[in-house]
Amino acid sequence: MTTDYAVQGPVAVFTLNNPPVNGLGLATRQALTDNLARALADDAVKAIVITGAGKAFSGGADIKEFGSPKALQEPN
């Protein structure tokens, strides 16, 4: 998975885990929206923290998807 999900008390933690720089490709964007829906459906979750695995939070758009339909596909 490109985004890990954990709950620590009332906080849902999403960890971008898409080496090497946690690029925001389609699979990562989909995982983020899935995790958001999961957290919003959990009445115990009162806050959400998004962090990055490794040395970087996120390098931004995934350059491997530039010029492909995935770059513009929702969620965008």
Backbone as CSV, one residue per row, in Angstrom:
resi,resn,N_x,N_y,N_z,CA_x,CA_y,CA_z,C_x,C_y,C_z
1,MET,0.847,-1.185,0.000,0.000,0.000,0.000,0.884,1.237,0.000
2,THR,0.410,2.285,-0.574,1.196,3.504,-0.677,0.919,4.492,0.443
3,THR,-0.098,4.213,1.234,-0.399,5.045,2.391,-0.842,4.136,3.527
4,ASP,-0.108,4.182,4.625,-0.452,3.368,5.788,-1.456,4.121,6.654
5,TYR,-2.280,3.372,7.361,-3.317,3.946,8.216,-3.167,3.377,9.613
6,ALA,-3.183,4.251,10.598,-3.137,3.812,11.994,-3.962,4.779,12.826
7,VAL,-4.495,4.285,13.919,-5.215,5.141,14.858,-4.478,5.086,16.184
8,GLN,-4.162,6.264,16.697,-3.492,6.396,17.989,-4.377,7.269,18.863
9,GLY,-5.152,6.620,19.719,-6.128,7.363,20.515,-7.157,7.972,19.583
10,PRO,-7.402,9.283,19.704,-8.394,9.923,18.842,-7.819,10.441,17.523
11,VAL,-6.586,10.045,17.195,-5.903,10.582,16.013,-5.666,9.487,14.977
12,ALA,-6.135,9.732,13.755,-5.813,8.851,12.632,-4.528,9.379,12.006
13,VAL,-3.590,8.482,11.754,-2.306,8.868,11.163,-2.190,8.194,9.800
14,PHE,-2.056,9.011,8.768,-1.820,8.517,7.416,-0.333,8.717,7.143
15,THR,0.358,7.654,6.779,1.779,7.758,6.463,1.988,7.450,4.990
16,LEU,2.417,8.463,4.239,2.746,8.245,2.835,3.925,7.290,2.792
17,ASN,3.794,6.216,2.031,4.837,5.196,1.989,5.004,4.743,0.543
18,ASN,5.562,5.636,-0.256,5.749,5.401,-1.684,7.175,5.811,-2.054
19,PRO,8.161,4.954,-1.715,9.559,5.303,-1.957,9.831,5.591,-3.433
20,PRO,10.820,6.402,-3.742,11.799,6.928,-2.795,11.409,8.259,-2.149
21,VAL,10.460,9.008,-2.742,10.149,10.337,-2.186,8.663,10.523,-1.898
22,ASN,7.926,9.423,-1.750,6.498,9.493,-1.440,5.726,10.325,-2.459
23,GLY,6.003,10.046,-3.737,5.321,10.749,-4.820,3.818,10.519,-4.779
24,LEU,3.085,11.542,-5.203,1.622,11.490,-5.148,1.037,10.973,-6.460
25,GLY,1.350,9.728,-6.762,0.779,9.075,-7.931,-0.668,8.686,-7.673
26,LEU,-1.298,8.137,-8.686,-2.716,7.785,-8.593,-2.998,6.841,-7.430
27,ALA,-2.210,5.795,-7.270,-2.460,4.836,-6.187,-2.364,5.504,-4.816
28,THR,-1.427,6.419,-4.664,-1.275,7.130,-3.388,-2.459,8.057,-3.154
29,ARG,-2.883,8.771,-4.185,-4.043,9.665,-4.045,-5.298,8.873,-3.702
30,GLN,-5.468,7.718,-4.337,-6.630,6.881,-4.031,-6.569,6.370,-2.594
31,ALA,-5.379,5.959,-2.159,-5.226,5.473,-0.785,-5.520,6.584,0.218
32,LEU,-5.093,7.805,-0.080,-5.382,8.925,0.820,-6.881,9.166,0.938
33,THR,-7.594,9.141,-0.177,-9.039,9.373,-0.105,-9.748,8.209,0.585
34,ASP,-9.278,6.984,0.371,-9.857,5.832,1.072,-9.639,5.956,2.579
35,ASN,-8.425,6.353,2.965,-8.133,6.510,4.386,-8.926,7.660,4.994
36,LEU,-9.132,8.714,4.231,-9.940,9.826,4.726,-11.369,9.364,4.988
37,ALA,-11.938,8.608,4.066,-13.294,8.084,4.263,-13.346,7.180,5.493
38,ARG,-12.321,6.371,5.655,-12.252,5.463,6.815,-12.207,6.257,8.122
39,ALA,-11.378,7.291,8.160,-11.254,8.104,9.376,-12.548,8.865,9.667
40,LEU,-13.176,9.402,8.629,-14.416,10.157,8.830,-15.561,9.267,9.303
41,ALA,-15.502,7.989,8.967,-16.544,7.049,9.386,-16.340,6.551,10.814
42,ASP,-15.190,6.841,11.394,-14.864,6.377,12.743,-15.142,7.502,13.739
43,ASP,-16.190,7.353,14.536,-16.565,8.398,15.494,-15.490,8.668,16.540
44,ALA,-14.589,7.720,16.754,-13.527,7.903,17.743,-12.409,8.810,17.228
45,VAL,-12.318,8.976,15.915,-11.258,9.808,15.331,-11.683,11.270,15.385
46,LYS,-10.851,12.078,16.028,-11.127,13.509,16.184,-10.154,14.384,15.403
47,ALA,-9.046,13.789,14.950,-8.035,14.543,14.204,-7.321,13.598,13.245
48,ILE,-6.737,14.184,12.207,-5.984,13.414,11.218,-4.617,14.063,11.048
49,VAL,-3.575,13.231,11.059,-2.210,13.687,10.803,-1.720,12.953,9.565
50,ILE,-1.138,13.702,8.626,-0.544,13.094,7.437,0.958,13.310,7.522
51,THR,1.705,12.215,7.417,3.156,12.271,7.519,3.766,11.434,6.400
52,GLY,5.068,11.501,6.262,5.749,10.735,5.230,6.755,9.772,5.817
53,ALA,6.839,8.578,5.242,7.854,7.603,5.649,9.193,8.011,5.039
54,GLY,10.260,7.608,5.679,11.587,7.898,5.142,12.020,9.323,5.414
55,LYS,12.834,9.854,4.510,13.455,11.161,4.718,12.607,12.341,4.254
56,ALA,11.539,12.080,3.514,10.759,13.181,2.950,9.277,12.997,3.231
57,PHE,8.587,14.124,3.411,7.132,14.062,3.516,6.578,13.611,2.169
58,SER,6.820,14.399,1.127,6.398,14.043,-0.225,7.166,14.891,-1.229
59,GLY,7.535,14.261,-2.312,8.204,14.978,-3.396,7.212,15.625,-4.351
60,GLY,5.913,15.498,-4.070,4.894,16.082,-4.940,4.406,15.079,-5.965
61,ALA,4.028,15.580,-7.122,3.491,14.722,-8.179,4.492,13.633,-8.549
62,ASP,3.983,12.479,-8.919,4.831,11.352,-9.306,5.244,11.535,-10.764
63,ILE,6.513,11.840,-10.997,6.970,12.146,-12.354,6.843,10.954,-13.297
64,LYS,6.742,9.743,-12.756,6.557,8.563,-13.611,5.200,8.599,-14.312
65,GLU,4.274,9.405,-13.793,2.935,9.475,-14.379,2.737,10.710,-15.262
66,PHE,3.745,11.575,-15.364,3.620,12.767,-16.211,3.279,12.344,-17.639
67,GLY,2.337,13.032,-18.241,1.964,12.755,-19.620,1.079,11.535,-19.795
68,SER,0.670,10.917,-18.693,-0.199,9.743,-18.790,-1.585,10.094,-18.254
69,PRO,-2.589,9.302,-18.594,-3.934,9.568,-18.070,-3.997,9.543,-16.541
70,LYS,-3.106,8.781,-15.904,-3.106,8.704,-14.441,-2.851,10.060,-13.797
71,ALA,-2.080,10.904,-14.457,-1.725,12.205,-13.884,-2.955,13.077,-13.650
72,LEU,-3.968,12.915,-14.479,-5.165,13.755,-14.377,-6.372,13.020,-13.818
73,GLN,-6.224,11.731,-13.581,-7.346,10.933,-13.101,-7.686,11.293,-11.663
74,GLU,-8.973,11.313,-11.356,-9.428,11.589,-9.992,-9.109,10.412,-9.086
75,PRO,-8.822,10.633,-7.826,-8.782,11.940,-7.172,-7.522,12.694,-7.568
76,ASN,-7.706,13.968,-7.788,-6.598,14.770,-8.289,-6.377,15.968,-7.412
